[in-house]
Amino acid sequence: MKTMRVEVQPGLIRWACDRASLSERDRMQRYSYIAAWEKGLARPTLKQLEKFARAVHVPVGFLFLSEPPMEIMPIPDFRTFPGVRVGRPSPDLLDTVYICQQRQEWYQGYCRSTGEGTRSFVGSVKLTDGIEAVAADIRRRLSFDIEERSRMPTWTDALRRFIEQVDELGVLVMCSSIVQNNAHRRLDPEEFRGFALADDTAPLIFINGADSKSAQMFTLAHEVAHIWLGESALSDAQAGWISSHRVEQWCNRFAAELLVPLALVRAEYRRNSMLREETDRLAGVFKVSTLVILRRIHDSGGLTDARFQKAYEDEIDRLKAFPRGRGGNSYLNYATRVSKRFARALISNTLEGQTLHRDALRMLGLSRMETFRELGRSLRLVVS
């Protein structure tokens, strides 16, 4: 029996490879068979095309179009990289945003069915509001105790506590370094550090867990600002340079003040100490990155513009040499990936028969029912 082959525009094959950031070397070594497809010299079978689509993370239906689709970020993109043009979003970033939107939509329906009210804090502040007053109010609402945080032994403990505080207030906080549960699709912190999906029923924050724990602290604080402003956004939250977006400027300033109040920096900073030693000490006190501390020392008048810029660049180079850690309880980590609040609601709703197990597994990124049960038990839910 003759093998049936399908018609595919060569330009769509090239588009799919470019979209997945496949270099010419990768194409030749890993997918040499597609070279003839790109040139229009051969046609794939349907099975070959489906395999290729899975490999480059493209919906197979896209490959039957007459021309590549226009893919844009479904939320405002506020990323700005100094001297670098923001390019096409990667499949990993797009798929992460899409699954978070699906989870948010499910949780909106869940809140309606359970009579859960709206979150009054969403959109409750404006760009004209004073940063220090807003940060102090949100710190109080979160029960965000800086002294308590300073006593925590590690940044991981501080980040876990911060996530819990935001989640307990009603924000779905999801933190992951991979797409869904696929360890082969690692997220790149150089592409994005986080995003916020503002909604007065189911506000959601996603943090790129591939970043350092101290950097994730700043990202979470930055995205909290977006939720309180009522602004959905894709962000590249950084303390050391000024974004061209007014909203991002406000959110960066808010994040710095929430985590490291300027009044405390002025009181704590030892001007006669070595900058390196003092930066490390204050980073340990506030459980933030040394980059944030340098920014706040500068803001307090402790560093000139020129000295701050040099110290900041040197610190970036130093931090690049440190590997990012892993470990911990796998189910505890998984609950953090999808938000404990979301996981509890979805698993409970599924056990009650309101959501299909198939849909629950898809939204959780799981493939086995046993993993679903283990996750439920780790969240202290009664699972048979």
C-alpha positions as CSV (number, residue, x, y, z in Angstrom):
1,M,0.0,0.0,0.0
2,K,1.4,3.4,-1.0
3,T,2.2,5.8,1.9
4,M,0.0,8.9,1.8
5,R,1.8,12.2,2.0
6,V,0.4,15.6,2.9
7,E,0.9,19.0,1.3
8,V,2.7,21.5,3.5
9,Q,4.0,24.9,2.5
10,P,7.8,25.0,2.9
11,G,7.5,28.4,4.5
12,L,5.5,26.9,7.4
13,I,8.2,24.4,8.1
14,R,10.8,27.2,8.2
15,W,8.4,29.3,10.4
16,A,8.0,26.4,12.8
17,C,11.7,25.9,13.1
18,D,12.4,29.6,13.6
19,R,9.6,29.8,16.2
20,A,11.2,27.0,18.2
21,S,14.6,28.7,17.9
22,L,16.1,25.7,16.1
23,S,19.5,26.6,14.7
24,E,20.7,25.3,11.3
25,R,22.9,22.9,13.2
26,D,20.0,21.5,15.2
27,R,17.9,21.1,12.1
28,M,20.7,19.1,10.4
29,Q,21.6,16.9,13.4
30,R,18.2,16.4,15.1
31,Y,15.7,16.8,12.2
32,S,17.8,16.2,9.0
33,Y,14.7,14.8,7.3
34,I,13.0,18.2,7.2
35,A,15.6,19.9,5.0
36,A,13.8,18.5,1.9
37,W,10.5,19.7,3.3
38,E,11.8,23.2,3.7
39,K,13.0,23.2,0.1
40,G,9.8,21.7,-1.2
41,L,11.7,18.6,-2.5
42,A,9.7,16.1,-0.4
43,R,6.4,15.9,1.5
44,P,5.9,14.4,4.9
45,T,3.5,11.7,5.9
46,L,0.8,12.7,8.4
47,K,2.6,10.8,11.2
48,Q,5.9,12.5,10.4
49,L,4.2,15.9,10.4
50,E,2.5,15.2,13.8
51,K,5.9,14.1,15.3
52,F,7.6,17.2,14.0
53,A,4.8,19.4,15.4
54,R,5.2,17.8,18.8
55,A,9.0,18.3,18.7
56,V,8.7,22.0,17.9
57,H,5.6,22.6,20.1
58,V,3.3,23.8,17.3
59,P,-0.3,22.8,16.9
60,V,-0.3,20.5,13.9
61,G,-3.3,22.4,12.4
62,F,-1.1,25.5,12.0
63,L,1.1,23.5,9.5
64,F,-1.8,23.1,7.1
65,L,-2.4,26.9,6.8
66,S,-1.5,28.7,3.6
67,E,0.9,31.0,5.5
68,P,2.3,31.3,9.1
69,P,-0.2,32.7,11.6
70,M,0.4,36.0,13.4
71,E,1.1,35.1,17.0
72,I,1.1,38.0,19.5
73,M,1.2,38.0,23.3
74,P,-2.3,37.8,24.7
75,I,-1.4,40.2,27.5
76,P,0.4,43.6,27.4
77,D,4.1,43.1,26.9
78,F,6.1,45.5,29.1
79,R,9.4,43.8,28.7
80,T,12.3,46.1,27.7
81,F,15.9,45.0,27.6
82,P,18.6,47.6,27.4
83,G,20.0,47.8,23.9
84,V,18.1,44.7,22.8
85,R,14.9,44.5,20.8
86,V,12.2,42.3,22.3
87,G,11.7,39.5,19.8
88,R,9.0,36.9,19.0
89,P,7.7,35.1,22.2
90,S,9.0,31.6,22.4
91,P,6.6,28.6,22.3
92,D,7.5,28.0,26.0
93,L,6.4,31.5,27.0
94,L,3.2,31.4,24.9
95,D,2.1,28.0,26.2
96,T,2.8,29.1,29.8
97,V,0.6,32.1,29.4
98,Y,-2.2,30.0,27.7
99,I,-2.3,27.4,30.4
100,C,-2.4,30.0,33.1
101,Q,-5.3,31.7,31.3
102,Q,-7.1,28.4,31.2
103,R,-6.5,27.8,34.9
104,Q,-7.7,31.4,35.7
105,E,-10.9,30.8,33.6
106,W,-11.6,27.6,35.5
107,Y,-11.1,29.3,38.9
108,Q,-13.4,32.2,37.9
109,G,-16.2,29.6,37.3
110,Y,-15.3,27.9,40.5
111,C,-15.6,31.1,42.5
112,R,-19.0,31.8,40.9
113,S,-20.3,28.4,41.8
114,T,-19.1,28.6,45.4
115,G,-20.3,32.2,45.9
116,E,-16.8,33.5,46.5
117,G,-16.7,37.3,46.2
118,T,-14.5,39.6,44.3
119,R,-11.1,40.8,45.5
120,S,-11.4,44.5,46.4
121,F,-7.7,45.1,46.3
122,V,-7.5,44.4,42.5
123,G,-7.2,47.8,40.8
124,S,-7.4,49.7,44.1
125,V,-4.3,51.8,43.6
126,K,-3.2,54.3,40.9
127,L,0.1,55.4,39.4
128,T,-0.4,58.8,41.1
129,D,-0.5,57.2,44.6
130,G,2.6,57.5,46.8
131,I,4.9,54.5,46.7
132,E,5.8,54.4,50.4
133,A,2.2,54.6,51.6
134,V,1.0,51.9,49.2
135,A,3.9,49.6,50.0
136,A,3.2,50.1,53.8
137,D,-0.5,49.3,53.3
138,I,0.1,46.2,51.2
139,R,2.8,45.0,53.6
140,R,0.2,45.3,56.4
141,R,-2.5,43.4,54.4
142,L,0.0,40.6,53.6
143,S,1.2,40.4,57.2
144,F,4.6,40.9,55.5
145,D,6.9,41.1,58.6
146,I,10.5,42.2,57.6
147,E,11.9,41.3,61.0
148,E,10.4,37.8,60.7
149,R,11.8,37.4,57.2
150,S,15.3,38.5,58.4
151,R,15.3,35.6,60.8
152,M,14.6,33.0,58.1
153,P,17.6,30.8,57.4
154,T,17.4,30.9,53.6
155,W,16.0,32.8,50.7
156,T,13.9,29.7,49.8
157,D,12.1,29.9,53.1
158,A,11.5,33.6,52.6
159,L,10.2,33.1,49.1
160,R,7.9,30.2,50.2
161,R,6.5,32.4,53.0
162,F,6.0,35.3,50.6
163,I,4.1,33.1,48.1
164,E,1.9,31.8,50.9
165,Q,1.1,35.3,52.1
166,V,0.0,36.4,48.6
167,D,-1.8,33.2,47.9
168,E,-3.7,33.4,51.2
169,L,-5.0,36.8,50.3
170,G,-6.7,35.4,47.2
171,V,-4.1,35.6,44.4
172,L,-3.2,32.4,42.5
173,V,0.6,32.4,42.7
174,M,2.2,29.9,40.3
175,C,6.0,29.4,40.3
176,S,7.7,27.0,37.8
177,S,10.9,26.6,35.9
178,I,9.3,24.4,33.2
179,V,6.3,24.4,30.9
180,Q,3.6,22.4,32.6
181,N,5.3,19.2,33.9
182,N,7.8,18.9,31.0
183,A,11.3,18.9,32.3
184,H,12.6,19.2,28.7
185,R,11.0,22.6,28.3
186,R,12.8,24.8,30.7
187,L,11.8,28.5,30.9
188,D,14.4,31.1,30.2
189,P,14.6,34.0,32.8
190,E,16.4,36.0,30.1
191,E,13.2,36.0,28.1
192,F,10.8,36.8,31.0
193,R,10.7,36.8,34.8
194,G,7.0,36.8,35.4
195,F,3.6,38.0,34.5
196,A,0.3,39.1,36.1
197,L,-3.2,38.3,34.9
198,A,-5.4,40.9,36.7
199,D,-9.0,39.9,37.5
200,D,-11.2,40.9,40.4
201,T,-12.2,37.3,41.0
202,A,-9.2,35.2,40.2
203,P,-6.0,37.4,40.0
204,L,-3.0,35.3,39.0
205,I,0.7,35.8,39.2
206,F,3.3,33.6,37.4
207,I,6.9,33.6,38.5
208,N,9.7,32.1,36.4
209,G,11.2,29.6,38.8
210,A,14.3,29.2,36.7
211,D,15.5,32.5,38.1
212,S,17.3,32.7,41.4
213,K,15.2,32.7,44.6
214,S,16.3,36.2,45.5
215,A,15.3,37.4,42.0
216,Q,12.0,35.7,42.3
217,M,11.3,37.7,45.5
218,F,11.6,40.9,43.5
219,T,9.5,39.5,40.6
220,L,6.7,38.5,43.0
221,A,6.6,41.9,44.6
222,H,6.6,43.5,41.1
223,E,3.7,41.4,39.9
224,V,1.8,42.2,43.2
225,A,2.0,45.8,42.1
226,H,0.4,44.9,38.7
227,I,-2.5,43.2,40.5
228,W,-3.1,46.1,42.8
229,L,-3.0,48.5,39.8
230,G,-5.4,46.1,38.0
231,E,-3.0,45.8,35.0
232,S,-2.2,42.5,33.3
233,A,1.3,42.5,32.0
234,L,4.3,40.4,30.9
235,S,7.3,41.7,32.8
236,D,11.1,41.6,33.0
237,A,11.3,42.9,36.5
238,Q,14.8,44.2,37.4
239,A,15.9,46.6,40.1
240,G,18.9,48.1,38.3
241,W,17.7,50.0,35.4
242,I,14.7,52.2,34.5
243,S,12.1,50.8,32.1
244,S,10.7,53.0,29.4
245,H,7.2,52.0,30.5
246,R,5.6,54.3,33.2
247,V,3.7,51.3,34.7
248,E,6.9,49.2,34.9
249,Q,8.8,52.1,36.6
250,W,6.1,52.4,39.2
251,C,6.0,48.6,39.8
252,N,9.8,48.4,40.1
253,R,9.9,51.2,42.6
254,F,7.0,49.7,44.6
255,A,8.7,46.2,44.7
256,A,11.9,47.8,46.0
257,E,10.0,49.7,48.7
258,L,7.9,46.7,49.7
259,L,10.9,44.4,50.1
260,V,13.5,47.0,51.3
261,P,11.9,50.1,52.8
262,L,14.1,53.1,52.2
263,A,13.8,54.3,55.8
264,L,15.2,51.0,57.0
265,V,18.1,51.1,54.5
266,R,19.1,54.5,55.7
267,A,19.0,53.2,59.3
268,E,20.8,49.9,58.6
269,Y,23.5,50.9,56.0
270,R,27.0,51.1,57.4
271,R,28.7,53.6,55.3
272,N,32.2,52.9,56.7
273,S,32.0,49.2,55.8
274,M,33.3,47.6,52.5
275,L,30.5,47.8,49.9
276,R,30.8,44.0,49.1
277,E,30.4,43.0,52.7
278,E,27.6,45.5,53.4
279,T,25.7,44.4,50.3
280,D,25.9,40.7,51.3
281,R,24.9,41.5,54.9
282,L,21.8,43.6,53.9
283,A,20.8,41.0,51.3
284,G,20.7,38.5,54.1
285,V,18.7,40.8,56.4
286,F,16.0,41.6,53.8
287,K,16.2,38.2,51.9
288,V,16.5,39.9,48.5
289,S,19.2,39.9,45.8
290,T,22.3,41.9,46.2
291,L,21.2,43.8,43.0
292,V,18.2,45.1,44.9
293,I,20.3,46.1,47.8
294,L,22.7,48.0,45.5
295,R,19.7,49.8,44.0
296,R,18.4,50.8,47.5
297,I,21.8,51.9,48.7
298,H,21.9,54.2,45.7
299,D,18.3,55.4,46.3
300,S,19.3,56.3,49.9
301,G,22.2,58.4,48.7
302,G,24.9,55.9,49.6
303,L,26.2,55.5,46.1
304,T,26.8,58.0,43.2
305,D,25.2,57.1,39.8
306,A,28.6,56.2,38.4
307,R,29.6,54.0,41.3
308,F,26.3,52.3,41.4
309,Q,26.3,51.5,37.7
310,K,29.8,50.0,38.0
311,A,29.0,48.0,41.1
312,Y,25.7,46.7,39.6
313,E,27.4,45.5,36.4
314,D,30.2,43.8,38.4
315,E,27.6,42.1,40.6
316,I,25.7,40.8,37.5
317,D,28.9,39.2,36.3
318,R,29.6,37.7,39.7
319,L,26.1,36.2,40.1
320,K,26.2,34.5,36.6
321,A,28.9,32.2,38.0
322,F,26.5,30.8,40.6
323,P,24.4,27.7,39.7
324,R,20.7,27.8,40.5
325,G,19.7,25.3,43.2
326,R,17.0,22.6,43.0
327,G,15.5,20.1,45.4
328,G,12.9,19.8,48.1
329,N,9.7,17.8,48.4
330,S,8.4,17.1,44.8
331,Y,4.7,17.4,45.6
332,L,5.2,20.5,47.7
333,N,7.1,22.0,44.8
334,Y,4.4,20.9,42.4
335,A,1.7,22.5,44.4
336,T,3.7,25.7,44.3
337,R,4.0,25.4,40.5
338,V,0.2,25.5,40.1
339,S,-0.7,27.5,43.2
340,K,-1.8,25.7,46.4
341,R,-5.1,27.6,46.3
342,F,-5.8,26.5,42.7
343,A,-4.7,22.9,43.3
344,R,-6.9,22.5,46.4
345,A,-9.9,23.9,44.6
346,L,-9.5,21.8,41.4
347,I,-8.8,18.5,43.2
348,S,-11.7,19.0,45.6
349,N,-14.0,19.9,42.8
350,T,-12.9,16.9,40.8
351,L,-13.4,14.5,43.7
352,E,-16.9,15.9,44.1
353,G,-17.6,15.0,40.5
354,Q,-17.9,18.6,39.2
355,T,-14.8,18.5,37.0
356,L,-13.8,15.6,34.8
357,H,-10.6,13.9,35.8
358,R,-9.3,14.3,32.3
359,D,-9.7,18.1,32.4
360,A,-8.1,18.3,35.9
361,L,-5.1,16.3,34.8
362,R,-4.7,18.5,31.8
363,M,-4.8,21.8,33.8
364,L,-2.4,20.3,36.4
365,G,-0.1,19.1,33.8
366,L,-0.3,15.5,35.1
367,S,-0.6,12.2,33.2
368,R,-1.2,9.7,36.0
369,M,-4.0,9.4,38.4
370,E,-1.6,8.2,41.1
371,T,0.3,11.5,40.9
372,F,-3.1,13.3,41.2
373,R,-3.9,11.4,44.3
374,E,-0.4,12.0,45.8
375,L,-0.8,15.7,45.2
376,G,-4.2,15.7,46.9
377,R,-2.8,13.9,49.9
378,S,0.1,16.3,50.2
379,L,-2.5,19.1,50.4
380,R,-4.3,17.3,53.2
381,L,-7.3,16.5,51.0
382,V,-9.2,13.2,51.5
383,V,-8.3,11.1,48.4
384,S,-9.4,7.5,48.0
